[in-house]
Amino acid sequence: MKDKPQNKGLTVNLVAIANHQSEKRKLKPFNELVQHFSDAQGRAALLGMLRGIEREALRIDESGYLALDGHPVELGSALTHSRITTDYSEALLEFITPVNNQVEPLLQGLTETHAFSVRHLHGQRLWPVSMPCYVKDEQNIPIARYGTSNTGKMKTLYRKGLTYRYGALMQIISGVHFNFSVSQELWQSLYELSDKSVSFEDFISESYFGLIRNYRRLVWVLPYLFGASPALCSSFIKGQKTDLRFEKSGRGTLYLPYATSLRMSDLGYTNKEQEDLNISYNSLPEYLAGVRAAIKMPSANFANIGVKVDGEYRQLNANVLQIENEFYSPIRAKRVTKSGEKPSEALARAGVEYIEVRALDVNPFSPIGIEEDQVRFLDLFLLYCLLTDSLKSDAAEEARLSANLKSVVLEGRKPGLELLTDSGTRPLQSLLLDLFEHLDSLAKLLDGDKQDYQAALAHWREAVNDPQKTLSGQVLQQLVTKGQDHGQWVMSLAQQYHQYFMDYPLSAEVISDYQAEAQASLNKQADIEAAQSAVSFDDYLTDYFGTSS
């Protein structure tokens, strides 16, 4: 999310937050808060949400194999373009929306970015699911390149380190990230309702961490509803050891009958080195302290790789995390960084500005990987997490949360599945029905005279009552019930969406805008390369890590 959502110029008093002894944010009960915001002013404050979407998609050739060529120059510089970049690989495109406070223009903008990009892929397609396509040789997966500047070289070296640490296949798994913040008017209203035991600015960060803790308690809801990777091509396993008891269909499709999101399982992007970090989400200072410690924590396993071997770098360093971005979490506290600023430095400088939801599979039933009903559900879900009191978490609860997420990822649609709570186990369906009851009152308030949020909630309520209507259930209907091979099914979608984007009407003004930004991004990259040419890469890295806070 490149644009700043809001909360400019905050100065966070970290000591004040750390010393704040309250176990809660002392919010009114959820239903009372909904009633409090039921007038026109309150509803407007709630509807002032800001959102951004980042969608990843692999480039493939017409046979479905991973593209091995470089990032198309017509799409501009992956280093500096605000809307079109790459993630781990040259072949892994990432489309980024500007921040928007309306759902329809947000998705329209994402669609236009797809349509412009597809027109410049020289016949290649986009792979429309999370788990990767056919890869002939993992060693040939092209790591993303960002030019000759030290900034660009560091981004590429970081990805090279990921390759040595975890392998390239894991890094080309695709996902959708959803960025979310609320209006300044809502913050002001919530602060006036609070006990004002901390400053307004600190209250915002504290409340975002309350949202994060509640999200982590309920994160299993997202793979249940939106998980769309219950199956994969057997080529992805390629001799990996796994305890998962896959069933097989088609020519080489592996699946788990009740799985929701293999992307979020141990087959996906995981870092076993991180399991003992115990980074706390109980406050901003505790979170920052944990991240900073992890960046400086040596790893014996990664030290065995070597940092610079025979004059060539293999990774940025041998710590548990090379940089902060390597910390995997299904949600992140974020603030737009200034030039040269690290994410933790931005948070320490001015507090939390927005949160990033990272638990979303690519929706294969949407050309752009996400649908309007999902966005509206996420609005309701995240507002509920914000407006519900959030006790601090302890080790016992963290263990329950981890177990619940794993259960839903691997067998979320299993009849009678029960999840752990602080008072014993409860059926997943019962927990979902309770949640939807709360979301329903919020949907009615946000809709006013419309039906958008209520319709979205009704749509996903069907998936609560019938697991076959979840995205993972729909995927397995295509692959198992209809007997389609995973690769063939995904390729048919890729072709269908390719034609959709080729036919999508882009105005001359929109095309000109994308062309201009592509050229401007190339010029900006050239300027960065010229400005950094006098500093050696070794000195650049020494300075970067030497100034870590």
N, C-alpha and C positions, 0 to 999 in steps of 0.2 A: 504494500500500500504506500504509494509514493507521496500522496498529498497529506498535509496535516489536517486531521479531523477537527481538533479544537483544543481548548485548554492551553492557549499560548502563554508562555512566560511564567509558568508555575515555578515556585521555589519550594522544594520539598524539605521539610524539617525531619530528617531521618531519625534523629534522636527522639523527637516527640512521638513518632509512630512507634519506635522500638519500646519506649517507656509506657506506651498506652496500655493499661492493664486490663481493659475490658475484654472479656471473652467473646463479646458480640459487638455488632455495630449498633445495637439497641434500636433496630427498626421496629416500626409498628408491624403487627401481623400482616401477612400478604393481602388478605381480603380487605383489611382496613385501608391499606395503601391504595389498592385498586379503587376503592370508594373515594379516597381522598383526591385522586386524579380524574374523577368522573366528570368534572366540568370542562368547558371548552379550553380553558387555559391549561389544565392538567393534561388533557388529551393531546394538545399540541406539544407539550413538553415531552410526552412519551413518544410521539410520532417524529420527534426531531432526531431519530437515530441516523447514524452515518455508517455506511457499509462500503467495503471494497472486496473484490474477489480476485484470487490468483489461481489460474487453472493451468495445470501441467499436461502436456501431450507429446508423445513421441512421434517423430517423423518416420514414416515407413515407405518402402518402395511399393510398386504395384503388386508384388508377390507377398507382401506382408513382412518382409525382413527389415530390420533396423537400418535406417539410413546412415551411411558412413561418411557422407560429405560434410562440408562446413556449413555453418549458419548462413542462410541466404543473404547476400549483401543488400538485396532490395529491402530487407527488413531492418536495415540499419545496424547500429552497434549494440551488441548484447550487453556491453559494459554500461552504456549510458542511456539507452532508450527507456522511456518511462512506461511503455505499455507492452513491448515485445522484447523478451530476453530469453536466456537459457538458464537451466538449472545445473544439474551435474554434467550433462553431456551436450555436445554440439547438437545432438539429435533430440534433446529433451527441451522443447519449447515451453516457455512460461508466459502466459497472457495475463496482464495486470490491468485492472480497471482503475480509473480515477475514483476518488471517493464520491459517493452519491447518497442523497437522502431520500431518493425515490427508487422503488424496486424496478419498475419498467425501464426507465432510461439506463439503469445500471446494467441490466441484462442485454438491452439493445446495444450498448457500447461494447460489451464483451462479444456479442455476435458480430459486430462490425470488425473488431480486431481479428477474429477468426477468419472472416470472409476476405479481408485484405491479405492476410498472411497466406491463406490457401491459394490465392491467385498467384503467389510468388514462390511456390514450392516445386515448380518445374515437374508437375505430374505426381509428386509424392502425396501421400495421404497422412491424416492424423489417426493414431491408434486410439480408439474411443473407450478404453477401459484402463483400470489402474495397473493390473499386472502386465508385465512386458510382453512384447511380441516375439517373433522368432529371432533369435540371435545366433548366428552361425558360430562365432568364436568370441567368447567374452573378452579376450585380450584385444579385440579390434574395436570395442566400444569407444568412440572418440570422446575424450574428456573435453569439456567446454574450454574454449580459448577466448581470452579477452584482450588481446593485443600485447604490445611491448612495454607498456607502462608498468611500474612496480605494483601499482594497484591491481592491474590486470593479471600480472604474473602471480601475485599472491592468491587471487581467486582461483586460478588454475591449479596452483600447488596445493591449496586446501583440498580440492577435489581429487588430486593425485593421492593425497594422504588418505582420503576416504577409500580409494581403490585398494591401497595396501592394507588398510585396516579391516574392511568389511567385504571387499569384492565389488566388482562393477555392476553385476546383475541387480543387487539389492538397491543400488543407487538410481536405477532407471525406472523404479516403481513410481507411478504418477498419482497425484492427489489433487484435491481442491482445498484451498485455504480461504477462510471467511473472516474478514476483519470487521470489527464492530466497536462502535462507541455511542454514547448517548449525549443528549443536548446539554448545553450549559444551563438552560432553564430547568431541566430535570435535576441536575446536580444541585442547583440553588434551592429548589423545593425540598429535596431530600435532606440537605444540610440543615434547613430551617426546622425540619421535623426531628433532627437528631439531638443528642445531648450537648453537641458542640464542644466535646472534650478535646478535640484536636482542631487545627486550623482547617479552613475550607479546602485548601490545596491538599493537605494531608488526608482529609476525609475522602477525596476522590480516589487517591491511590489505595487507601484502606478498603474502600468499597469495591474497587476493581478486584482486589485480592479476595474479598468476600465472594464476588461473582465467580472467580476462578475456583475457589474451594467448593462451591456448590456445583459448578460445572463438573469438576472431577468426581463428585459423588454421583452425578447423573450422566457422565459421558457415555456410558453403555447404551443410552437411548439412541445415540446417533448411529453406531454401527447396526443396532437392531433395525432401525427404520431405513437408513441410507447406505448401509454396507452393501457393496455391489461386487464383491470379489470372493464368492464362495467356491470358485473354481479357477483353474489356470491350466495353461499348456504344460504338459509333462516336461517339456524342454527347459522350463524354468528351474526345475529341481536339479537336473544335471548332476546326479550323484551326491547331492547334499544329504547329510544325515538328518532325518526328521522322525519324531515320534508320532507324527500325525498319521492316522490310519485312513488314507485316501481310498475312495472308491473311484472306479474308472468308467468312462463312457466315451463313445465315439472312437476316433483313432488314437487319441492320446490326451484326452481331457481328464484331469484329476479334480476331484471335488470332495468336500465333506458335506453330508446330507443336510446338516442343520447349521452350517457355518454362515456367517454374515460378511466378514471382512478378513480374508487371509492377508491383505495388505497390512493390517494392524496386528497380525500374529507374529510369532517368532520368525516366520519366513520373510516378514517385511522389514522395515527399517528399524532395527534395534541395536542397542549398544550395551552388551553385557557388562562392560567396564563401568557403566553408569549406574548399575543396579544398587551399588552401595553408597551413592553420593548423598542420598536422603536430603535433597534440596527442599527447603521448607517453603510453603505458600502461605504461611501464617501472617507474614508482614513483608513489606518491601525490603526493609533492611536485612531480614533473615534470608530472603530470596537472593538478594545481591551478594551477601556474604557466602552463600552456598555456591553460587555460580563462579564467583571469583576464586574460591578455594579449588573448585574443579578444574579451572583453567590452569592452575599452578600445580595440580596433583600429578606426580609422575606415574607412568604406567610401565610396568616391567614388560608386558606383552608388546606394547607399541615401541618400547626402546629396542626390542629385538629386530624391529624393522630397519632401524637406523634413520637418522634425520638427513644427514648429507653423506652419501656414500660415493667414493671415487669422484668427488667433485660435483655430484649431482644430487639435488634435493629429492627426497622421497615423501616428506611430510613437513609441515610447519614446525612441529616439535614432537616430543614423545610423551606429552601429557595425556590425561584421560580425555580432555577436550583440546583440540588444536586451537579453536576459537569458540566463542559463545554459541555460534550457529549450530555447532555439532551437538549441542544438548537437545536430545529428543524429548518432546513433551506434547501431549495432544492439545495443549493450549499454552499460549505465551502472553506475558505482559509486554506491551510494546510502547515505544515512543519514536517518532520520526527523528532520525539522527542528523546532527550537523555534519559538515564535511570533516572526515577524519575521526569522527567520534564512534566509539564502540557502543553497542546496544545497552550495556550495563551503565556506561557513563551517562547516556541520555536519560535513563531511568533515574539515576542518582541526581542528575541536574534538575529535573523538572517533573518527576513522577510519571505515573502511568497515563498514557494518552488514549490507548485503545487496546483491545485484546485480539489475538489471532487464534481462531479455531482451526486445528490441524487434523481433525479426526474424520475427514470426509473423503470417501472414495469418489472417483470419477463416476458420474451417473451415465451408464451406457445408453440410456433411453433418451438422452438429451444431446443435441449436436454440440452444445457448449459445456457439457459435463455437469450441469446443475440446472434445476428448474425453479420456476417462480414459487411453487408450493413449498419447496425446500427452504428458500430464502425467508419466506414468511414464517415458517415453523421456527427457523433459527432465531428470527426476531423475537418471537414469543418465548422461546426456550431461554434465551440469554437475558431477556428482561426479567423473567421469573427468577433466574439465578441471581440477578442483581437485587431484586426487591424482596428476597427471602433472607431472613437472618442466617448468618453463617458462622457456626462455632469453629474455633480453631481445631485443626486436625492433629491426631497423634499417630504413633507408629501402628497401633492396632487397627485404626481406621484405614490408614494407607494400605495395609495388607488386605483388608476387605475390598477396598476399591480396586486394587490390582486384580484380585481374584474374580470380582464381578465382571470387569472388562474382559478378562481372558475367557470367562464362561460365555459371554455373549458373542465375542468374536468367533469362537469355535463351534458353539452350539446354541446360538441365540434363538433359533426357531424350534428348538426341541420342545415337544409338548410337556407342559408341567414344570419347565425349568424354574428353579428357585434361586434367588440371589440373597446375599448376606446383608443383614442390617445390624444395627447396634442392639437390637432386641431379638435376634434370631433370624431365621430365613423367611422369605415371603415370595410368593409366585411373581415372576416377572410381569405377567399380564396385570396382576393386581396393582403393582407399583406403577405401571404405565397408566392404568385407568385413573388412579389418584392424581398423577401429574396432569393428565389431559383435563381433568375437572378444574384444576387451577388455571391452566392455559385458556380454558374456554371463557372464563370471566374476563381475562385480559384481551382475548380476541374480540369479544363483543364491545369492549371499551374502545379499542383501536379502530374498529370498523365504523362506528357511528352509524351512518345511513348506508354504508356499503356492506359487502359480505366477503371481502377478500381474505381476511385472516380466518374467519369462521369456515370458509370453504376449504382453505388449506388444512385447517385442523381436522375437519371432517374427512378429508381425503386420507390423511395419515392415521386417523382413528380406525379406518377400515383395516389398516395393517396391524393394528393392535389386536383386533378381533380375529383376523385371518392372516397368519404369518406368510402365506403365499403371496400376499399383496405388498410385502416389503420389497425393496429393490433386489435383495439377494434371492428371495423367493421367486421373483419374476425371472431372474437370470437362470436359475436352475430349471424353471419351466421350459425355457428355450433349449437348454443343453441336455437335460435328462428326460423330461416328459416328451419333448419333441425330437429328441435324439440327435440334435445338431452338434457337430464338433465345435469346440471352443474357438479354434482358429478360424474356421470357416464362418462361424456366426459373427465374430468380431470383424472380419474382413468385409462381410456384407454390410455391416453398419458403417465401416470406414468409407466404403464406396458411396453409400447412401448419403452420408453427411458431406462427403467431398462434393457431390453434385449439388447438395443443398447450398453450400457456401459459394460454389461457382455461380449459382443462379441468384444468389441473394442480391437484392438491389442496393448497390452502393452509389450514392450521389457523387457527382464530380467534385463537389466541395469536400466530402469525406475522404475521397481518394487523395485529393491534393494535400489535405491535412496530414494523412499518414505518410505520404511521400516526403513532405517537408520535414516531419519529425525524424524520419529515417536519415535524411541527409544531415540534419542538425546534430543527430546523435553521433554520426561518423565524424563530423567536425569537432564535436566536443571530445571524443576519444583522442583525436589527433592532438588537440590542445593539451590534454592530460599527459600524453606521451612526451610531448615537447617539454612540458614543465618539469617532468620527473627524470629527464634523460641524464642529468648531471649527478644523480644519486645512484650508487650501486644497489643491487637487490639485497646483498648481504647487509649493508648499512640500513636499508629501508626496514628490513625485518627486525634488526637489532633495535631500531628506534621504536617500531610499532609495539613490540613486546616489552621494551624497556619502560614505556610510558603506561603500561597496563596498571590500572588502579586496583 
